[in-house]
Amino acid sequence: MAPRDLSIHVNGVRFPNPFVIGSGPPSTNARVICRAFEAGWGGAVAKTVALTDTEVINVSPRYGKLRTAAGEVYGFENIELISDRPLEDWLQEFREIKDRFPDHVLIASIMEEAKKERWQEITERVQETGVDMFELNFSCPHGHPERQMGAAMGQVPEITREVTSWVKEVAKVPVWVKMTPNVTDVRLPAAAAQAGGADGVAAINTILSVIGVDPKTLRPLPTVEGKTTFGGYSAPAVKPIALRMVAEIRQALPDLPVSGIGGVMTAWDAIEHLLMGASTVQVCTGVMLRGHQMVSELNDGLAKFLDEQGSNSVEEIVGASLKHLTTHHELVESQAKTRALKAAARASRDNNWSAEIVKETDALTSNE
């Protein structure tokens, strides 16, 4: 039997399957991205790059884990910054990756401070390498907020719209904007990105957090030189929040493609993102904990699910569960109607008839 076709087209770009490596350690250089493509991932978002004169210095340790009593990781925090490698190295590697894997989708994640000339310079230089798409990092929760980069940019819809428009002026390939969850209403920056010309959004980046406190030293984790900073929270614990935000964006902006991110460890986790309206699903922390080979399970699980549903393509299940979402007010009204119908049905049963036969007859007559 021929393998199930899991391809999907988004913004005119064909993904061999909807599963994409999220920007971060699993896409930190050409070597690991090529390994991901060899394993079967449909696309990869490279680790975020900036112009070479943007100083990036990472620290160690920079991760923290939350575990169940059985030792299973359900929460993960990182204080890792964007790529600390020179842009020039990345430009060469982007070319090498596309030469080796022309049919896989390579997405460049870029991030700069709010200066038009810098955003347009990095866009033009990167797209010359042949990347398929851009993802604008307006969502890193802890990287260079003092320079209004990352989430400090994505939390202000006006800036989100303006910077997106700068990139769209020079971009020749589709542009996604990566959403921060550290906002009151994710629909506002998503709408701003669309107003700026974005072809889609990715949702969500990590949630600002403190993973915990060392009970012996009383120092928050991960501890670096006795201190820490707020970091980005991910792993299975964030999936319910991510699913909600993916659905909110698709309900508010039904024509805007969403790349779902957050808490994917299994095939069903990924399918839930698709059902909530995501066209592609990104995985970062899951790969850090399980390895690039987890994509085999994702592909097998999705193929089985499509067969069970009698679906001919991935597109057919995208957003299939959105019709079942409503407001609490409508839930109350719907339940009241159901209860009224049940009460009426009980009233019409034979064992409810009394000796007042004429009265009972009149009560059940529509034109009395």
PyMOL commands that set and color helices and strands:
alter all, ss='L'
color gray80, all
select helices_A, chain A and resi 25-27+30-39+87-100+116-127+145-147+151-154+157-170+187-195+236-252+267-275+285-290+292-309+314-317+322-324+328-347+350-352+357-363
alter helices_A, ss='H'
color red, helices_A
select strands_A, chain A and resi 8-10+13-15+19-21+43-45+63-67+73-78+105-110+133-137+175-178+200-203+207-209+231-234+258-261+280-283
alter strands_A, ss='S'
color yellow, strands_A
deselect
rebuild
show_as cartoon
